[in-house]
Amino acid sequence: MSALDVPEDGTALLLTDCRLIDGAGNPWVRADILVEGDRIAAIAPPGVLGGRRRRRPPAVVDAGGRYVTPGFVDPHTHSDLTVLSCPDAESAVRQGVTTHIIGNCGMSAAPVVDEHLADQSTNWEIYFARTEDWPWRSFAEYLAAIDATGCGINVGALVGHSTLRLAAMGYEQRRATRSELNVMKRLLRESLAAGAFGLSTGLVYPPGCYADTDELRELVAVVAEYRGIYTSHVRGERETILEAVAEALGLAEEHDVPVEVSHNAPKWGGPPAGENLALIETARARGLDATLDNDTHTDLAPRLSRALPQWLLELGPDALSDVLRDRDTRDRLRREIAADDRPAPGYAGLLKHGRFDRVFILTATDESLLGKSVAAVAAGRGADPLDTYFDLIVENRDAIVGIFDYVPEENIRAVLVHPLSMVSSDGLILPLPESDADVAYWPCSYGEYTGVLERYVRDEPVLRLEECIRKMTSAPAQRFGLWDRGLLRPGLRADLIVFDLERVHDRATNLYPHSYPFENIPPRHSEGIDHVLVNGQPVVWDGEHTGRRPGRVLRAPGKRVRRASRAGVRR
């Protein structure tokens, strides 16, 4: 069979001459793999499976000594809406990802209520929200919408705390009343019963940051009723990260639920990664099921205003500009930023520490600014860097985006190699751009997984290949209870990929401003991932997308359980 011939639906596949990596961390072995229907039918030494008699012989695919691994499971994504607008999921599946966990950082696309749809639009604007296009209200209706559309990859969903809070009380900056908290708990129960895997929080973003620990405690107790998971973008990422991680671990331990600490490499101004990792190790020693994930990009590209104190974040462009023009307000902000210990996004730390040389202009109405650091713009104007920062927001009516280089590389490496961590992208399904005009600064969405293989396994090795694959497959699958995926074993679902490590290449390179304007190279799909099967069907074949959408919505059991006492287990 020619490598260009895409097997017909229902055709069994026999992959021969594979260097099989099973996903459990074991050394690769030579083997053949038989796929029938949506499952792995058999794995055997080379040449053994070809002799079986069958009514319809399988299509034989010669892997040619390439690596064959489970499909990658991305435990932290924001594809909640783009899974519907880009159902082929090319940006994910072309880098070998066959499953996305969505609903992270406290943001899920459901449940929603009519009264606060406008608030949901505000919350989702960075991810291209159009709430008028949302036919669902409940979590069950939302999952059904994905089912009806179909997708090139599998999708499992968390329910977001911020989404629950918006549904109950909008953007109110206060403690929830008892009735509002009861609304959140009711919607959470309904979502968990519909198949949500657990609850996520984003405690550095409005409105999640307005919740106190008592509010979270009551919601995590509901998660415990369904044996769900608690995942958290914790309340601090820099100077207060240790206290923030301790809060997440404490909530999970109090209710005996597993906890995943999200993208948790300490940001600029925080402690060394080792102190943070030690907290999680100690919690596990006490008996808490705690793990973490992280992506490997050192930067992010939000609007400049997103790094300002949170009381400004709800203002529209005109109101924000009016506030920032006021000299007294600027003096107040200068004091707040200098003394900043708030639960703010990690990139805000660059303002506190005056590292305007690490904030570059990505988009602005004045194209002469593009690619320059805020420090360079300030020097050219003979102005104070923080004043220049405020001026740029005003001049662009808040429509100015910066690349914040805010995560120390040494922290990323320390988290990546730790045995409790798994690889995530913190990205989302995006269309493949056709020109520079289509470029959105989201390199993690196009090449996170090929980038890790290329850089940290092949070119600058800090990880053994088999251990890297474990962090991308069985570790996140186990974390979310996807027991029939993430490993190559007979009887498990046939999500698998074939790739050539020497050709693996992340084409979505960090389009750093040093080479602006992008050298006419928009982020495009990864290279070196030759075949991708999702539930036994070819979605990428010989490097090209087949147009098939065999992905499935993966649902948690959705059953309330009677919890046995674990008194004395940890103490």
C-alpha positions in Angstrom: 0.0 0.0 0.0 1.3 3.4 -0.9 1.9 5.7 2.0 -0.3 8.3 0.3 -3.4 6.0 0.2 -5.6 6.8 3.1 -7.2 3.6 4.4 -11.0 3.4 4.0 -13.3 3.6 6.9 -13.5 0.3 8.8 -10.2 -1.0 7.4 -8.0 -2.8 9.9 -4.5 -1.5 10.0 -1.3 -3.4 10.6 1.6 -1.1 11.5 4.9 -3.0 11.0 8.6 -2.2 11.8 7.6 0.1 14.7 9.9 1.4 17.4 7.1 1.2 19.9 7.0 3.5 23.0 4.2 2.3 25.2 3.6 5.5 27.2 4.5 4.0 30.5 8.1 5.2 30.4 9.5 1.8 29.3 12.4 1.6 26.7 11.2 1.4 23.1 10.9 -2.1 21.5 10.6 -3.4 18.0 7.0 -4.5 17.5 4.0 -4.6 15.1 0.6 -3.2 16.1 -2.8 -4.3 14.8 -5.7 -1.9 14.9 -9.2 -3.1 14.4 -12.2 -0.7 14.8 -11.4 1.9 17.4 -9.1 -0.3 19.5 -5.7 -1.9 19.5 -6.3 -5.5 18.7 -2.8 -6.9 19.2 0.8 -6.0 19.7 3.5 -8.6 18.9 7.1 -9.0 17.8 7.8 -8.1 14.2 6.3 -10.5 11.6 4.0 -12.4 14.0 0.7 -10.7 13.3 0.9 -10.8 9.5 0.2 -14.6 9.5 -3.3 -14.4 10.9 -6.1 -15.4 8.7 -8.9 -12.8 8.3 -11.9 -12.4 6.2 -10.6 -9.0 5.2 -6.9 -8.5 5.5 -5.6 -5.4 7.1 -3.9 -2.5 5.3 -0.2 -2.9 6.0 1.6 0.3 7.0 5.4 0.1 7.1 6.5 2.5 9.9 10.0 2.1 8.7 11.6 2.1 12.1 9.8 5.3 13.1 8.5 5.8 16.7 4.9 4.8 17.4 3.5 6.2 20.6 0.1 6.8 22.2 -1.6 10.0 21.0 -0.7 13.0 23.2 -3.2 14.1 25.9 -3.1 17.8 26.5 -4.3 18.3 30.1 -4.6 22.1 30.0 -6.2 23.9 27.0 -8.8 26.5 26.3 -10.4 25.0 23.2 -13.9 25.3 24.7 -15.2 27.4 21.8 -12.8 26.8 19.0 -13.5 23.0 19.2 -16.8 24.1 17.7 -15.5 26.7 15.2 -12.5 24.6 14.1 -13.7 21.0 14.5 -11.0 19.5 12.3 -8.6 20.5 15.2 -5.6 20.7 12.7 -3.4 22.9 15.0 -3.6 20.2 17.7 -3.7 16.9 15.7 -0.8 17.9 13.4 1.5 18.0 16.5 0.3 14.6 17.6 -2.3 15.6 20.1 -5.4 13.4 20.1 -7.2 14.6 23.3 -7.8 18.0 24.8 -8.9 18.7 28.4 -10.8 22.0 28.3 -12.5 24.2 30.9 -9.3 25.3 32.6 -8.3 28.3 34.6 -11.8 28.7 35.9 -13.2 29.3 32.4 -15.7 26.9 30.8 -18.2 27.6 28.1 -21.0 26.3 30.3 -23.1 26.5 32.4 -24.4 30.0 31.5 -27.6 32.0 32.2 -29.3 34.6 30.1 -28.9 37.3 32.8 -25.1 37.2 32.6 -24.4 36.4 28.9 -22.7 39.8 28.4 -20.4 39.0 31.3 -19.5 35.7 29.7 -18.6 37.6 26.5 -16.3 39.8 28.5 -14.7 36.8 30.1 -14.2 35.0 26.8 -13.2 37.9 24.6 -9.5 36.8 24.4 -10.7 33.4 23.1 -13.0 34.9 20.4 -16.3 34.6 22.2 -19.6 35.4 20.5 -22.3 34.5 23.1 -25.1 35.1 20.6 -23.8 31.9 18.9 -24.2 29.8 22.0 -27.4 27.7 21.8 -26.6 25.9 25.1 -27.2 26.9 28.6 -26.5 23.8 30.7 -23.2 21.8 30.7 -25.1 18.8 29.2 -26.3 20.9 26.3 -22.8 22.2 25.7 -21.3 18.7 25.5 -24.1 17.7 23.2 -23.2 20.6 20.9 -19.7 19.3 20.6 -21.1 15.8 19.9 -23.3 17.1 17.1 -20.5 19.1 15.5 -17.9 16.3 15.6 -14.2 16.8 16.1 -10.8 15.6 14.9 -9.7 14.9 18.5 -11.2 13.7 21.7 -12.4 16.3 24.3 -12.9 16.1 28.0 -14.2 19.0 30.0 -13.9 20.7 33.4 -16.4 23.2 34.8 -14.9 26.6 35.6 -15.3 28.4 38.9 -15.3 31.8 37.2 -18.1 30.6 34.9 -20.2 29.4 37.9 -19.6 32.8 39.7 -20.6 34.8 36.6 -23.8 32.8 36.4 -24.6 33.4 40.0 -23.5 37.0 40.6 -21.7 38.4 37.5 -18.5 40.4 38.1 -19.4 41.5 41.7 -16.2 42.2 43.6 -17.4 40.8 47.0 -18.0 37.7 49.0 -20.8 35.5 47.6 -24.0 35.4 49.6 -25.4 32.1 50.8 -28.0 32.1 48.0 -25.4 32.9 45.3 -23.2 30.2 46.6 -26.1 27.7 46.5 -26.6 28.6 42.9 -22.9 27.9 42.1 -23.2 24.5 44.0 -26.3 23.5 42.1 -24.8 24.3 38.7 -21.6 22.5 39.7 -23.6 19.4 40.6 -25.5 19.5 37.4 -22.3 19.9 35.4 -20.5 17.0 37.2 -23.6 14.8 36.7 -23.4 15.7 33.0 -19.8 14.4 32.7 -17.5 17.2 33.8 -14.3 15.7 35.2 -14.0 18.3 38.0 -13.7 21.9 38.9 -11.0 24.4 37.7 -10.1 27.7 39.2 -8.3 30.8 37.8 -7.6 32.8 40.9 -5.5 35.5 39.4 -8.3 36.6 37.0 -11.6 38.3 37.6 -14.0 37.2 38.7 -12.3 34.1 40.3 -9.9 36.3 42.1 -12.7 37.8 44.1 -13.6 34.5 45.8 -12.2 33.7 49.2 -11.0 30.3 50.4 -14.3 29.5 52.1 -16.2 29.8 48.8 -13.7 27.5 47.1 -14.0 25.1 50.1 -17.7 24.6 49.6 -17.3 24.0 45.9 -14.5 21.5 46.3 -16.7 19.6 48.7 -19.2 19.2 45.9 -16.4 17.9 43.6 -15.7 15.3 46.3 -19.3 14.0 46.1 -18.6 13.0 42.5 -15.0 11.8 42.9 -13.9 14.6 40.6 -10.6 16.5 40.3 -9.7 20.0 41.4 -7.4 21.9 39.0 -6.1 25.3 39.9 -4.3 28.2 38.3 -3.4 29.3 41.8 -3.8 32.6 43.5 -0.2 33.7 43.1 2.5 33.0 40.6 5.4 35.1 41.8 6.3 36.3 45.3 3.2 34.5 46.9 3.3 31.3 44.9 4.1 29.1 47.8 1.1 30.4 49.8 -1.1 30.0 46.7 0.0 26.4 46.1 -0.5 25.6 49.7 -4.1 26.9 49.5 -4.8 24.6 46.5 -3.2 21.6 48.2 -5.1 22.3 51.5 -8.5 22.5 49.8 -7.9 19.2 48.0 -6.5 17.5 51.2 -9.4 18.7 53.3 -11.9 17.0 50.9 -9.7 14.1 49.8 -9.8 15.0 46.1 -7.0 14.8 43.5 -5.5 18.1 42.6 -3.7 19.4 39.6 -1.7 22.6 39.9 -1.8 24.3 36.5 1.2 25.6 34.5 3.1 26.0 37.7 6.7 27.2 36.9 7.2 30.2 39.2 7.2 33.5 37.2 9.6 36.4 37.3 10.1 37.6 41.0 9.1 34.2 42.4 11.2 31.7 44.3 13.2 28.9 42.6 11.0 26.1 41.2 12.4 23.7 43.7 10.6 25.3 46.6 7.3 25.0 44.8 7.9 21.4 43.8 8.9 20.5 47.4 5.4 21.6 48.6 3.8 19.1 46.2 6.2 16.3 47.1 5.5 16.8 50.8 1.7 16.7 50.2 2.1 13.4 48.3 4.1 12.1 51.2 1.1 12.8 53.4 -1.1 10.8 51.0 -2.6 13.6 48.8 -2.9 12.8 45.1 -1.2 15.9 43.8 0.5 16.6 40.4 1.2 19.5 38.2 1.5 20.5 34.5 3.4 23.2 32.7 4.0 24.5 29.2 7.5 25.4 28.0 7.0 28.9 26.6 8.6 31.7 28.5 6.2 34.4 27.3 2.6 35.4 26.8 0.9 38.1 24.7 -2.0 39.8 26.6 -3.1 43.4 26.2 -0.8 45.8 28.2 -3.8 46.7 30.4 -4.1 43.1 31.6 -1.1 43.6 33.8 -2.6 46.6 35.7 -4.3 46.2 39.1 -7.5 44.3 38.9 -9.9 47.1 39.8 -9.2 48.6 36.3 -9.8 45.5 34.3 -13.6 45.9 33.9 -13.3 49.4 32.4 -14.0 49.9 28.8 -11.4 51.5 26.5 -12.7 55.1 27.0 -13.1 54.8 30.7 -9.7 53.2 31.2 -8.1 56.0 29.1 -9.7 58.7 31.2 -8.5 57.0 34.4 -4.9 56.7 33.1 -4.8 60.3 32.0 -5.3 61.4 35.6 -2.0 62.2 37.3 -3.2 61.4 40.8 -4.4 58.0 39.6 -1.1 57.3 38.0 0.7 58.1 41.3 -1.7 55.7 43.1 -1.0 53.0 40.5 2.7 53.5 40.8 2.5 52.9 44.5 0.2 49.8 44.1 2.5 48.3 41.5 5.6 48.9 43.5 4.0 47.1 46.6 2.3 44.5 44.5 1.6 41.3 46.3 -1.9 40.7 44.8 -3.1 37.6 43.2 -2.3 38.8 39.7 -1.1 37.1 36.5 2.6 36.3 36.6 3.5 38.7 33.8 2.4 41.6 36.0 5.6 41.0 37.9 7.6 42.6 35.1 5.9 45.9 36.0 6.7 45.6 39.7 10.4 44.8 39.0 10.7 47.5 36.3 11.6 45.0 33.6 10.1 46.9 30.7 13.0 45.6 28.6 11.2 42.3 28.7 7.8 43.7 27.4 7.7 44.0 23.6 5.0 45.5 21.4 3.3 42.9 19.3 0.3 44.9 17.9 -0.4 48.6 18.0 -2.0 51.3 15.8 1.5 52.9 15.3 3.4 50.3 13.3 6.7 52.0 14.1 6.4 50.6 17.7 6.2 47.0 16.6 9.0 44.8 17.9 10.3 47.5 20.3 10.4 47.0 24.1 8.6 49.4 26.3 11.9 50.4 27.7 13.2 51.3 24.2 10.1 53.3 23.5 10.5 55.2 26.8 14.1 55.9 26.0 13.2 57.2 22.6 10.7 59.6 24.2 12.9 60.6 27.1 10.1 59.5 29.4 9.7 57.3 32.5 9.0 53.6 31.4 5.9 53.2 33.6 4.5 56.5 32.3 5.2 55.3 28.8 3.4 52.1 29.6 0.3 54.0 30.6 0.6 56.4 27.6 0.7 53.5 25.2 -2.5 52.1 26.6 -4.2 55.5 26.2 -2.8 56.2 22.8 -4.1 52.9 21.5 -7.4 52.9 23.4 -6.4 49.7 25.1 -5.9 48.0 21.7 -2.2 47.3 22.2 -0.7 43.8 22.9 2.7 43.1 24.3 4.8 40.0 24.5 5.8 39.6 28.2 8.9 37.4 28.5 8.1 36.6 32.1 9.0 33.0 32.9 12.7 32.1 33.8 13.9 29.3 31.5 15.6 27.5 34.5 12.2 27.2 36.2 10.6 25.7 33.1 13.4 23.1 32.8 13.1 22.3 36.5 9.4 21.6 36.3 9.7 19.8 33.0 12.1 17.2 34.3 10.3 16.6 37.6 8.5 13.2 37.7 5.2 14.7 39.0 4.8 17.1 36.1 3.2 16.6 32.8 3.4 18.6 29.5 0.6 20.9 28.7 0.1 23.7 26.1 -2.1 26.2 27.7 -3.2 26.8 24.1 -6.3 26.2 22.1 -7.4 24.8 18.7 -6.8 27.4 16.1 -7.1 27.6 12.3 -3.9 27.3 10.3 -3.1 30.9 9.1 -2.5 31.5 5.4 -0.7 34.8 5.8 0.9 37.2 8.2 -2.5 39.0 8.5 -3.9 35.9 10.1 -1.2 35.5 12.7 -2.3 35.3 16.3 0.5 35.1 18.9 -0.2 31.6 20.2 2.8 29.5 19.3 1.9 27.0 22.0 -1.3 26.1 20.1 0.6 25.1 17.0 3.8 23.5 18.2 4.0 22.9 22.0 4.4 19.1 21.7 6.7 19.0 18.7 8.7 21.8 20.3 9.3 19.8 23.5 10.4 16.8 21.5 12.6 18.9 19.2 14.3 21.0 21.9 14.3 19.2 25.2 14.7 15.6 23.9 16.7 15.9 20.6 18.6 19.2 20.4 19.1 20.2 24.1 18.3 17.0 25.8 17.1 17.2 29.4 14.6 14.4 29.1 14.9 10.8 27.9 12.5 10.2 25.0 10.4 7.6 26.7 10.0 9.7 29.9 8.9 12.7 27.7 6.3 10.5 26.0 5.0 9.4 29.4 4.6 13.0 30.4 2.5 13.6 27.3 0.4 10.4 27.3 -0.2 8.0 30.2 0.5 10.7 32.9 -2.3 13.1 31.8 -4.6 10.2 30.8 -4.3 8.7 34.3 -4.7 12.2 35.9 -8.2 12.5 34.4 -9.2 8.9 34.6 -9.0 8.1 30.9 -8.1 4.5 31.6 -8.6 3.3 28.1 -6.1 5.8 26.6 -2.6 7.0 27.0 -0.9 3.6 26.7 -0.3 1.2 23.8 -1.9 -2.0 25.1 -4.2 -4.6 23.4 -7.8 -3.6 24.1 -7.2 0.1 24.6 -8.5 2.8 22.3 -6.4 3.3 19.2 -5.2 6.8 19.6 -1.6 6.6 18.3 0.9 8.5 16.3 3.9 7.7 14.0 6.7 10.2 14.0 10.3 10.7 12.9 12.2 12.3 15.8 15.0 13.5 13.5 12.4 15.4 11.4 10.2 16.7 14.2 10.1 20.5 14.0 8.0 23.2 15.7 7.3 25.7 12.9 5.4 27.9 15.3 8.6 29.4 16.6 8.4 32.2 19.1 8.0 35.0 16.7 10.1 37.3 18.8 10.2 40.9 18.0 13.9 40.8 17.3 12.9 39.5 13.9 9.6 41.4 13.5 7.6 41.4 11.3 7.8 37.6 11.5 10.1 37.3 8.5 6.9 36.3 6.6 6.7 33.0 8.4 3.3 32.7 10.1 2.9 29.9 12.7 1.9 26.7 10.8 1.5 23.1 11.6 4.3 21.0 13.0 6.6 18.7 11.0 7.6 15.2 11.5 4.3 13.8 12.7 3.5 11.5 9.8 0.4 9.5 10.9 -2.2 10.2 13.6 -5.0 7.8 14.5 -7.9 8.9 16.6 -10.1 6.1 17.8 -8.6 3.9 15.1 -9.2 6.3 12.2 -6.6 8.2 10.3 -6.9 11.9 10.9 -3.4 12.8 9.7 -2.0 10.5 7.0 1.4 11.0 5.5 1.5 14.4 7.0 -1.8 15.6 5.7 -5.2 16.1 7.4 -7.8 13.6 6.1 -10.8 15.7 7.0 -12.1 13.0 9.3 -13.6 13.8 12.7 -13.6 10.6 14.8 -13.0 12.3 18.1 -15.4 11.8 21.0 -16.6 13.8 23.9 -15.1 12.0 26.9 -17.4 12.1 30.0 -16.7 11.4 33.6 -19.1 8.8 35.2 -21.3 11.6 36.7 -22.3 9.5 39.7 -22.5 10.8 43.3 -20.8 8.3 45.6 -20.9 7.5 49.3 -17.4 8.4 50.5 -15.7 6.0 52.9 -13.9 7.6 55.8 -10.2 8.0 55.5 -9.6 9.2 59.0 -6.1 8.5 60.2 -4.7 7.6 56.8 -2.5 10.7 56.6 -2.0 11.5 60.3 
